[in-house]
C-alpha cells in the first residue's frame, strides 16, 4: 500500500503485484529440417529437453506423405513434442510460453496441445495458460534446446512410432 498526498488530502493506492511463474519452451532445428536433430527445450526452475533424430523425422515425413497431410507435418509434430515434454513435468501452476516457430498457427498449436492432454492424460491444461510468443535467443529454454541438439545436454529421445501412435489414436478416438 502506498500513501500519497494530493493537495491537502491523503489518498491510499493499493498495488497488486502478480508474480507469474512461467515455463519457456523453444525449439532448436526445425522439424522440417530432416537432416538434423530437433530438440525441444523447456526451462523454468528445471531444465528438460526432448529430441528426435533426423532418421526418425524422415519416417514421420513419410507417414504424413502417405496420409496426405504433408502441409501440417512440421506443425503437428511440433504439437506432439510440446505435449510430450509438458507431460513430463508439473505445469499446473505455471503460465506456458512457447516460442513462435510457425507463424499463423498459434491457435492451432494451442488447441492441439490441449486436445492431446484431453485425450491422453488425466491432467488437463487451460488453453489460456498457453502463450505463443517470441522467446528470443537470450532465453534459457533456447540454450537448453540448442545444447541438447549439439549433444551437450542429456535429452529424452523420441521415436517416430510414438508420435504416429499418438496421432492415430487421436484420429480414431480411441486411447
C-alpha positions in Angstrom: 0.0 0.0 0.0 1.3 3.4 -0.9 0.0 6.6 0.7 0.4 9.8 -1.4 -0.6 13.3 -0.8 -2.9 15.1 -3.2 -3.3 18.7 -2.2 -4.4 18.6 1.5 -5.9 15.1 1.3 -4.2 11.8 1.6 -5.0 9.1 -0.8 -4.3 5.4 -0.5 -3.4 3.4 -3.5 -3.1 -0.3 -3.4 -0.8 -2.0 -5.9 -1.3 -5.7 -6.6 1.8 -7.3 -7.9 1.1 -10.5 -9.8 4.1 -12.8 -9.9 3.9 -15.0 -13.0 5.6 -18.3 -12.7 6.4 -19.3 -16.3 7.7 -22.1 -18.3 9.5 -21.3 -21.6 9.7 -23.7 -24.4 11.9 -23.4 -27.5 12.9 -25.5 -30.5 16.4 -26.0 -31.9 16.5 -27.0 -35.6 13.1 -27.0 -37.2 11.3 -30.3 -37.7 11.2 -29.9 -41.4 15.0 -29.9 -41.5 15.1 -33.7 -41.8 18.9 -33.8 -41.9 19.4 -32.6 -38.3 18.4 -33.5 -34.8 15.5 -31.4 -33.5 15.4 -30.6 -29.8 12.7 -29.0 -27.7 14.0 -27.3 -24.6 11.9 -26.4 -21.5 13.1 -24.1 -18.8 11.8 -22.8 -15.6 13.1 -24.0 -12.2 14.1 -27.2 -14.0 15.7 -27.8 -17.4 14.4 -30.6 -19.7 14.7 -31.4 -23.3 13.4 -34.0 -25.7 14.8 -34.6 -29.2 14.1 -36.5 -32.3 16.8 -37.8 -34.7 16.8 -36.9 -38.4 16.1 -40.5 -39.4 13.0 -40.5 -37.2 11.9 -37.2 -38.7 12.2 -38.8 -42.1 9.9 -41.6 -41.1 7.4 -39.1 -39.8 7.6 -37.1 -43.0 6.9 -40.4 -45.0 3.9 -41.1 -42.7 2.5 -37.6 -43.3 3.0 -38.0 -47.1 1.2 -41.3 -47.1 -1.7 -39.9 -45.1 -1.9 -36.8 -47.4 -1.2 -34.4 -44.5 2.2 -33.2 -45.8 1.4 -29.5 -45.2 0.9 -29.9 -41.4 3.8 -32.4 -40.9 6.0 -30.0 -39.1 3.3 -28.1 -37.1 1.5 -31.3 -35.9 4.8 -33.0 -35.0 5.8 -29.8 -33.0 2.5 -30.0 -31.1 3.1 -33.7 -30.2 6.6 -32.8 -29.0 5.2 -30.0 -26.9 2.7 -32.3 -25.3 5.3 -35.0 -24.6 7.7 -32.5 -22.9 4.9 -30.9 -20.8 3.6 -34.3 -19.8 6.8 -34.9 -18.0 6.5 -32.0 -15.5 4.0 -30.4 -13.2 2.8 -27.4 -15.2 -0.5 -26.6 -13.4 0.7 -23.5 -11.6 2.7 -22.1 -14.5 2.0 -19.9 -17.5 3.5 -21.6 -20.6 5.3 -19.5 -23.1 6.1 -21.3 -26.4 8.4 -19.7 -29.0 6.6 -18.9 -32.2 8.1 -21.4 -34.6 5.2 -21.5 -37.1 3.6 -18.1 -37.6 -0.1 -18.2 -38.4 -0.5 -21.5 -36.5 -0.6 -20.1 -33.0 -4.2 -21.1 -32.2 -3.8 -24.4 -33.9 -0.8 -25.2 -31.7 -2.6 -24.2 -28.6 -5.7 -26.2 -29.5 -3.7 -29.3 -30.4 -1.7 -29.3 -27.2 -4.9 -29.0 -25.2 -6.5 -31.8 -27.3 -3.6 -34.1 -26.6 -4.0 -33.6 -22.9 -7.7 -34.1 -23.1 -7.2 -37.4 -25.0 -4.1 -39.0 -23.4 -3.6 -37.5 -19.9 -5.6 -37.5 -16.7 -4.3 -33.9 -16.2 -5.9 -31.0 -18.1 -4.4 -27.8 -19.4 -6.1 -24.5 -19.7 -5.7 -23.0 -23.2 -5.5 -19.5 -21.6 -2.3 -20.5 -19.8 -0.5 -21.2 -23.1 1.1 -18.3 -24.9 2.8 -18.3 -28.2 5.4 -15.5 -28.3 8.9 -14.7 -29.4 11.2 -16.0 -26.7 14.5 -15.0 -28.2 18.0 -16.3 -28.1 18.7 -15.0 -24.7 16.2 -17.3 -23.2 17.3 -20.2 -21.1 15.0 -22.5 -23.0 16.8 -21.6 -26.2 20.1 -22.6 -24.6 18.7 -25.9 -23.3 17.3 -26.8 -26.8 20.5 -25.7 -28.6 22.9 -27.5 -26.2 20.8 -30.7 -26.3 20.7 -30.7 -30.1 24.5 -30.4 -30.1 24.8 -33.3 -27.6 26.0 -31.2 -24.6 22.8 -32.0 -22.5 21.2 -35.2 -21.7 17.9 -35.4 -23.6 14.9 -37.8 -23.8 14.9 -39.4 -27.2 11.6 -39.6 -29.1 10.9 -42.1 -31.9 8.6 -41.6 -34.8 6.4 -44.5 -33.8 5.5 -42.8 -30.6 4.3 -39.7 -32.4 2.5 -41.7 -35.1 0.7 -43.8 -32.4 -0.5 -40.6 -30.6 -1.7 -39.1 -33.9 -3.5 -42.3 -35.0 -5.2 -42.7 -31.6 -6.3 -39.0 -31.7 -7.9 -39.5 -35.1 -9.7 -42.8 -34.3 -10.9 -41.5 -31.0 -9.5 -44.5 -29.0 -6.9 -44.2 -26.3 
